[in-house]
Amino acid sequence: MLRILRDYDVLAVLQAHSQVSERIELNGISFITTGAVAGADWRGAFLGTPEGYTEIAVLGRAVTSHYRSYGFASVDPQPVAI
């Protein structure tokens, strides 16, 4: 994938589904992964990421991301541990 992206002016790659919030900078490209509104299927945090969403902003060539948890509390918490 990096070989394909290097020929283009890519600032960021937005990805999801892993339900883990992370940001990795590689070769000048931000790889931003967001958590999930449902977390670990509504049972609590998934690998340390609580239920939530990511806000992404692009201003010029700067890409910022902020993960926001909304304070969900499961009635039967079963978080998936790291």
N, CA, C and O atoms as CSV, one atom per row, in Angstrom:
chain,resi,resn,atom,element,x,y,z
A,1,MET,N,N,0.806,-1.176,0.000
A,1,MET,CA,C,0.000,0.000,0.000
A,1,MET,C,C,0.867,1.264,0.000
A,1,MET,O,O,0.563,2.234,-0.695
A,2,LEU,N,N,1.934,1.242,0.775
A,2,LEU,CA,C,2.810,2.420,0.829
A,2,LEU,C,C,3.427,2.721,-0.530
A,2,LEU,O,O,3.614,3.886,-0.881
A,3,ARG,N,N,3.741,1.693,-1.289
A,3,ARG,CA,C,4.300,1.921,-2.634
A,3,ARG,C,C,3.291,2.601,-3.536
A,3,ARG,O,O,3.669,3.429,-4.364
A,4,ILE,N,N,2.027,2.275,-3.396
A,4,ILE,CA,C,0.983,2.913,-4.204
A,4,ILE,C,C,0.788,4.361,-3.766
A,4,ILE,O,O,0.701,5.259,-4.603
A,5,LEU,N,N,0.721,4.587,-2.459
A,5,LEU,CA,C,0.435,5.921,-1.931
A,5,LEU,C,C,1.562,6.917,-2.168
A,5,LEU,O,O,1.304,8.116,-2.276
A,6,ARG,N,N,2.798,6.452,-2.253
A,6,ARG,CA,C,3.924,7.392,-2.378
A,6,ARG,C,C,3.883,8.190,-3.672
A,6,ARG,O,O,4.504,9.249,-3.755
A,7,ASP,N,N,3.172,7.713,-4.681
A,7,ASP,CA,C,3.078,8.422,-5.950
A,7,ASP,C,C,1.979,9.487,-5.955
A,7,ASP,O,O,1.762,10.151,-6.968
A,8,TYR,N,N,1.287,9.648,-4.827
A,8,TYR,CA,C,0.190,10.606,-4.725
A,8,TYR,C,C,0.415,11.515,-3.528
A,8,TYR,O,O,1.205,11.194,-2.640
A,9,ASP,N,N,-0.262,12.627,-3.500
A,9,ASP,CA,C,-0.122,13.594,-2.422
A,9,ASP,C,C,-1.146,13.279,-1.313
A,9,ASP,O,O,-2.079,14.046,-1.076
A,10,VAL,N,N,-0.949,12.152,-0.654
A,10,VAL,CA,C,-1.883,11.682,0.370
A,10,VAL,C,C,-1.496,12.267,1.725
A,10,VAL,O,O,-0.358,12.118,2.170
A,11,LEU,N,N,-2.436,12.923,2.370
A,11,LEU,CA,C,-2.200,13.471,3.706
A,11,LEU,C,C,-2.567,12.470,4.789
A,11,LEU,O,O,-1.889,12.378,5.812
A,12,ALA,N,N,-3.655,11.711,4.561
A,12,ALA,CA,C,-4.118,10.793,5.601
A,12,ALA,C,C,-4.900,9.644,4.995
A,12,ALA,O,O,-5.513,9.769,3.935
A,13,VAL,N,N,-4.863,8.537,5.691
A,13,VAL,CA,C,-5.678,7.372,5.374
A,13,VAL,C,C,-6.609,7.184,6.563
A,13,VAL,O,O,-6.155,7.009,7.694
A,14,LEU,N,N,-7.923,7.220,6.300
A,14,LEU,CA,C,-8.909,7.045,7.354
A,14,LEU,C,C,-9.424,5.615,7.288
A,14,LEU,O,O,-9.823,5.131,6.229
A,15,GLN,N,N,-9.409,4.952,8.430
A,15,GLN,CA,C,-9.814,3.553,8.453
A,15,GLN,C,C,-10.568,3.263,9.745
A,15,GLN,O,O,-10.471,4.008,10.720
A,16,ALA,N,N,-11.307,2.186,9.732
A,16,ALA,CA,C,-12.097,1.821,10.904
A,16,ALA,C,C,-12.207,0.305,10.972
A,16,ALA,O,O,-11.383,-0.414,10.407
A,17,HIS,N,N,-13.189,-0.156,11.638
A,17,HIS,CA,C,-13.572,-1.553,11.811
A,17,HIS,C,C,-12.785,-2.269,12.894
A,17,HIS,O,O,-13.316,-3.197,13.503
A,18,SER,N,N,-11.551,-1.886,13.161
A,18,SER,CA,C,-10.815,-2.582,14.219
A,18,SER,C,C,-11.310,-2.183,15.604
A,18,SER,O,O,-10.975,-2.840,16.590
A,19,GLN,N,N,-12.101,-1.116,15.693
A,19,GLN,CA,C,-12.690,-0.617,16.940
A,19,GLN,C,C,-11.650,-0.113,17.938
A,19,GLN,O,O,-11.954,0.043,19.121
A,20,VAL,N,N,-10.435,0.141,17.476
A,20,VAL,CA,C,-9.376,0.671,18.328
A,20,VAL,C,C,-8.987,2.046,17.799
A,20,VAL,O,O,-8.806,2.222,16.594
A,21,SER,N,N,-8.860,3.015,18.692
A,21,SER,CA,C,-8.463,4.354,18.283
A,21,SER,C,C,-6.942,4.445,18.263
A,21,SER,O,O,-6.284,4.209,19.277
A,22,GLU,N,N,-6.391,4.788,17.105
A,22,GLU,CA,C,-4.939,4.963,17.009
A,22,GLU,C,C,-4.610,5.878,15.844
A,22,GLU,O,O,-5.391,6.033,14.904
A,23,ARG,N,N,-3.438,6.476,15.932
A,23,ARG,CA,C,-2.923,7.312,14.840
A,23,ARG,C,C,-1.452,6.992,14.687
A,23,ARG,O,O,-0.685,7.048,15.649
A,24,ILE,N,N,-1.067,6.654,13.466
A,24,ILE,CA,C,0.312,6.301,13.160
A,24,ILE,C,C,0.775,7.193,12.021
A,24,ILE,O,O,0.065,7.356,11.030
A,25,GLU,N,N,1.955,7.770,12.156
A,25,GLU,CA,C,2.544,8.573,11.091
A,25,GLU,C,C,3.611,7.715,10.408
A,25,GLU,O,O,4.526,7.215,11.062
A,26,LEU,N,N,3.486,7.552,9.104
A,26,LEU,CA,C,4.429,6.724,8.367
A,26,LEU,C,C,4.702,7.362,7.020
A,26,LEU,O,O,3.780,7.572,6.231
A,27,ASN,N,N,5.956,7.670,6.752
A,27,ASN,CA,C,6.359,8.291,5.479
A,27,ASN,C,C,5.561,9.558,5.180
A,27,ASN,O,O,5.206,9.814,4.030
A,28,GLY,N,N,5.281,10.350,6.215
A,28,GLY,CA,C,4.569,11.607,6.027
A,28,GLY,C,C,3.068,11.476,5.875
A,28,GLY,O,O,2.389,12.464,5.597
A,29,ILE,N,N,2.536,10.278,6.051
A,29,ILE,CA,C,1.098,10.038,5.930
A,29,ILE,C,C,0.558,9.640,7.301
A,29,ILE,O,O,1.142,8.805,7.992
A,30,SER,N,N,-0.564,10.247,7.684
A,30,SER,CA,C,-1.235,9.862,8.924
A,30,SER,C,C,-2.197,8.722,8.634
A,30,SER,O,O,-3.039,8.825,7.741
A,31,PHE,N,N,-2.075,7.648,9.377
A,31,PHE,CA,C,-3.021,6.536,9.301
A,31,PHE,C,C,-3.871,6.632,10.561
A,31,PHE,O,O,-3.397,6.363,11.665
A,32,ILE,N,N,-5.133,7.020,10.385
A,32,ILE,CA,C,-6.016,7.289,11.511
A,32,ILE,C,C,-7.091,6.201,11.554
A,32,ILE,O,O,-7.863,6.027,10.610
A,33,THR,N,N,-7.119,5.482,12.663
A,33,THR,CA,C,-8.119,4.437,12.877
A,33,THR,C,C,-9.037,4.899,13.991
A,33,THR,O,O,-8.576,5.367,15.032
A,34,THR,N,N,-10.324,4.770,13.774
A,34,THR,CA,C,-11.278,5.206,14.784
A,34,THR,C,C,-11.835,4.014,15.554
A,34,THR,O,O,-11.848,2.886,15.062
A,35,GLY,N,N,-12.284,4.284,16.747
A,35,GLY,CA,C,-12.969,3.271,17.545
A,35,GLY,C,C,-14.376,3.085,17.001
A,35,GLY,O,O,-14.647,3.414,15.846
A,36,ALA,N,N,-15.260,2.567,17.817
A,36,ALA,CA,C,-16.620,2.309,17.352
A,36,ALA,C,C,-17.640,2.809,18.362
A,36,ALA,O,O,-17.425,2.756,19.573
A,37,VAL,N,N,-18.750,3.292,17.833
A,37,VAL,CA,C,-19.842,3.728,18.697
A,37,VAL,C,C,-20.293,2.580,19.582
A,37,VAL,O,O,-20.695,2.803,20.724
A,38,ALA,N,N,-20.233,1.349,19.071
A,38,ALA,CA,C,-20.676,0.180,19.833
A,38,ALA,C,C,-19.552,-0.463,20.634
A,38,ALA,O,O,-19.802,-1.428,21.356
A,39,GLY,N,N,-18.327,0.036,20.534
A,39,GLY,CA,C,-17.214,-0.540,21.303
A,39,GLY,C,C,-17.128,-2.039,21.115
A,39,GLY,O,O,-17.075,-2.524,19.985
A,40,ALA,N,N,-17.114,-2.779,22.216
A,40,ALA,CA,C,-17.075,-4.243,22.164
A,40,ALA,C,C,-18.515,-4.759,22.178
A,40,ALA,O,O,-18.935,-5.442,23.112
A,41,ASP,N,N,-19.253,-4.423,21.132
A,41,ASP,CA,C,-20.665,-4.825,21.009
A,41,ASP,C,C,-21.481,-4.442,22.231
A,41,ASP,O,O,-22.248,-5.246,22.761
A,42,TRP,N,N,-21.302,-3.182,22.677
A,42,TRP,CA,C,-22.047,-2.593,23.792
A,42,TRP,C,C,-21.699,-3.217,25.138
A,42,TRP,O,O,-22.448,-3.039,26.099
A,43,ARG,N,N,-20.581,-3.945,25.240
A,43,ARG,CA,C,-20.202,-4.567,26.513
A,43,ARG,C,C,-19.075,-3.815,27.207
A,43,ARG,O,O,-18.643,-4.225,28.284
A,44,GLY,N,N,-18.594,-2.744,26.626
A,44,GLY,CA,C,-17.516,-1.983,27.251
A,44,GLY,C,C,-16.387,-1.705,26.278
A,44,GLY,O,O,-16.530,-1.878,25.068
A,45,ALA,N,N,-15.261,-1.271,26.827
A,45,ALA,CA,C,-14.108,-0.885,26.011
A,45,ALA,C,C,-13.546,-2.072,25.228
A,45,ALA,O,O,-13.621,-3.222,25.660
A,46,PHE,N,N,-12.981,-1.754,24.065
A,46,PHE,CA,C,-12.328,-2.777,23.242
A,46,PHE,C,C,-10.855,-2.433,23.152
A,46,PHE,O,O,-10.492,-1.426,22.543
A,47,LEU,N,N,-10.005,-3.247,23.746
A,47,LEU,CA,C,-8.563,-3.049,23.749
A,47,LEU,C,C,-8.187,-1.643,24.207
A,47,LEU,O,O,-7.303,-1.008,23.634
A,48,GLY,N,N,-8.868,-1.166,25.245
A,48,GLY,CA,C,-8.567,0.135,25.817
A,48,GLY,C,C,-9.282,1.309,25.183
A,48,GLY,O,O,-9.144,2.437,25.657
A,49,THR,N,N,-10.042,1.077,24.124
A,49,THR,CA,C,-10.782,2.150,23.465
A,49,THR,C,C,-12.246,2.069,23.861
A,49,THR,O,O,-12.921,1.097,23.523
A,50,PRO,N,N,-12.752,3.078,24.574
A,50,PRO,CA,C,-14.169,3.070,24.946
A,50,PRO,C,C,-15.057,3.383,23.746
A,50,PRO,O,O,-14.567,3.819,22.705
A,51,GLU,N,N,-16.344,3.164,23.888
A,51,GLU,CA,C,-17.287,3.505,22.832
A,51,GLU,C,C,-17.145,4.991,22.516
A,51,GLU,O,O,-17.024,5.813,23.423
A,52,GLY,N,N,-17.158,5.331,21.234
A,52,GLY,CA,C,-16.999,6.732,20.863
A,52,GLY,C,C,-16.885,6.924,19.368
A,52,GLY,O,O,-17.280,6.065,18.579
A,53,TYR,N,N,-16.339,8.064,18.993
A,53,TYR,CA,C,-16.210,8.430,17.584
A,53,TYR,C,C,-15.005,9.355,17.426
A,53,TYR,O,O,-14.495,9.893,18.409
A,54,THR,N,N,-14.559,9.534,16.202
A,54,THR,CA,C,-13.407,10.393,15.921
A,54,THR,C,C,-13.832,11.606,15.119
A,54,THR,O,O,-14.556,11.494,14.129
A,55,GLU,N,N,-13.374,12.763,15.559
A,55,GLU,CA,C,-13.568,13.990,14.790
A,55,GLU,C,C,-12.287,14.240,13.999
A,55,GLU,O,O,-11.191,14.224,14.558
A,56,ILE,N,N,-12.434,14.469,12.703
A,56,ILE,CA,C,-11.301,14.717,11.806
A,56,ILE,C,C,-11.448,16.127,11.250
A,56,ILE,O,O,-12.538,16.528,10.843
A,57,ALA,N,N,-10.356,16.876,11.234
A,57,ALA,CA,C,-10.370,18.211,10.628
A,57,ALA,C,C,-9.163,18.334,9.698
A,57,ALA,O,O,-8.067,17.867,10.009
A,58,VAL,N,N,-9.389,18.968,8.562
A,58,VAL,CA,C,-8.313,19.217,7.604
A,58,VAL,C,C,-8.260,20.727,7.370
A,58,VAL,O,O,-9.243,21.339,6.951
A,59,LEU,N,N,-7.108,21.308,7.647
A,59,LEU,CA,C,-6.896,22.731,7.423
A,59,LEU,C,C,-5.593,22.873,6.655
A,59,LEU,O,O,-4.506,22.693,7.203
A,60,GLY,N,N,-5.722,23.196,5.381
A,60,GLY,CA,C,-4.538,23.227,4.526
A,60,GLY,C,C,-3.973,21.817,4.404
A,60,GLY,O,O,-4.651,20.910,3.922
A,61,ARG,N,N,-2.731,21.636,4.843
A,61,ARG,CA,C,-2.107,20.314,4.791
A,61,ARG,C,C,-2.064,19.643,6.165
A,61,ARG,O,O,-1.451,18.588,6.326
A,62,ALA,N,N,-2.713,20.258,7.148
A,62,ALA,CA,C,-2.719,19.694,8.504
A,62,ALA,C,C,-3.997,18.892,8.730
A,62,ALA,O,O,-5.106,19.368,8.487
A,63,VAL,N,N,-3.808,17.666,9.200
A,63,VAL,CA,C,-4.930,16.786,9.525
A,63,VAL,C,C,-4.893,16.528,11.028
A,63,VAL,O,O,-3.906,16.013,11.553
A,64,THR,N,N,-5.970,16.886,11.711
A,64,THR,CA,C,-6.042,16.624,13.147
A,64,THR,C,C,-7.153,15.618,13.408
A,64,THR,O,O,-8.131,15.540,12.664
A,65,SER,N,N,-6.985,14.855,14.471
A,65,SER,CA,C,-8.013,13.890,14.853
A,65,SER,C,C,-8.146,13.875,16.371
A,65,SER,O,O,-7.156,13.954,17.098
A,66,HIS,N,N,-9.376,13.774,16.827
A,66,HIS,CA,C,-9.665,13.708,18.258
A,66,HIS,C,C,-10.707,12.624,18.489
A,66,HIS,O,O,-11.810,12.685,17.946
A,67,TYR,N,N,-10.354,11.639,19.293
A,67,TYR,CA,C,-11.313,10.593,19.633
A,67,TYR,C,C,-12.155,11.061,20.800
A,67,TYR,O,O,-11.623,11.548,21.798
A,68,ARG,N,N,-13.450,10.920,20.686
A,68,ARG,CA,C,-14.382,11.374,21.715
A,68,ARG,C,C,-15.200,10.190,22.227
A,68,ARG,O,O,-15.922,9.545,21.468
A,69,SER,N,N,-15.078,9.922,23.500
A,69,SER,CA,C,-15.958,8.942,24.131
A,69,SER,C,C,-17.181,9.701,24.610
A,69,SER,O,O,-17.072,10.861,25.009
A,70,TYR,N,N,-18.322,9.077,24.579
A,70,TYR,CA,C,-19.536,9.776,24.980
A,70,TYR,C,C,-20.075,9.292,26.320
A,70,TYR,O,O,-21.211,9.598,26.682
A,71,GLY,N,N,-19.253,8.528,27.066
A,71,GLY,CA,C,-19.610,8.156,28.424
A,71,GLY,C,C,-20.593,7.005,28.558
A,71,GLY,O,O,-21.263,6.880,29.583
A,72,PHE,N,N,-20.687,6.160,27.533
A,72,PHE,CA,C,-21.591,5.009,27.610
A,72,PHE,C,C,-21.178,4.094,28.762
A,72,PHE,O,O,-19.988,3.859,28.972
A,73,ALA,N,N,-22.145,3.585,29.501
A,73,ALA,CA,C,-21.870,2.639,30.586
A,73,ALA,C,C,-22.738,1.410,30.389
A,73,ALA,O,O,-23.963,1.488,30.475
A,74,SER,N,N,-22.105,0.275,30.123
A,74,SER,CA,C,-22.823,-0.972,29.908
A,74,SER,C,C,-23.446,-1.464,31.210
A,74,SER,O,O,-22.870,-1.293,32.284
A,75,VAL,N,N,-24.614,-2.069,31.110
A,75,VAL,CA,C,-25.244,-2.656,32.300
A,75,VAL,C,C,-24.563,-3.968,32.675
A,75,VAL,O,O,-24.694,-4.436,33.806
A,76,ASP,N,N,-23.835,-4.562,31.725
A,76,ASP,CA,C,-23.118,-5.817,31.963
A,76,ASP,C,C,-21.737,-5.713,31.339
A,76,ASP,O,O,-21.461,-6.382,30.343
A,77,PRO,N,N,-20.834,-4.859,31.922
A,77,PRO,CA,C,-19.527,-4.629,31.274
A,77,PRO,C,C,-18.680,-5.891,31.166
A,77,PRO,O,O,-18.525,-6.650,32.122
A,78,GLN,N,N,-18.141,-6.085,29.973
A,78,GLN,CA,C,-17.222,-7.188,29.687
A,78,GLN,C,C,-16.152,-6.664,28.728
A,78,GLN,O,O,-16.046,-7.146,27.600
A,79,PRO,N,N,-15.359,-5.679,29.165
A,79,PRO,CA,C,-14.363,-5.084,28.273
A,79,PRO,C,C,-13.377,-6.140,27.755
A,79,PRO,O,O,-13.030,-7.085,28.463
A,80,VAL,N,N,-12.945,-5.962,26.536
A,80,VAL,CA,C,-11.914,-6.811,25.947
A,80,VAL,C,C,-10.580,-6.203,26.340
A,80,VAL,O,O,-10.263,-5.084,25.939
A,81,ALA,N,N,-9.795,-6.935,27.126
A,81,ALA,CA,C,-8.532,-6.414,27.663
A,81,ALA,C,C,-7.431,-6.377,26.611
A,81,ALA,O,O,-7.486,-7.074,25.598
A,82,ILE,N,N,-6.436,-5.549,26.878
A,82,ILE,CA,C,-5.272,-5.447,25.998
A,82,ILE,C,C,-4.363,-6.641,26.267
A,82,ILE,O,O,-3.312,-6.770,25.639
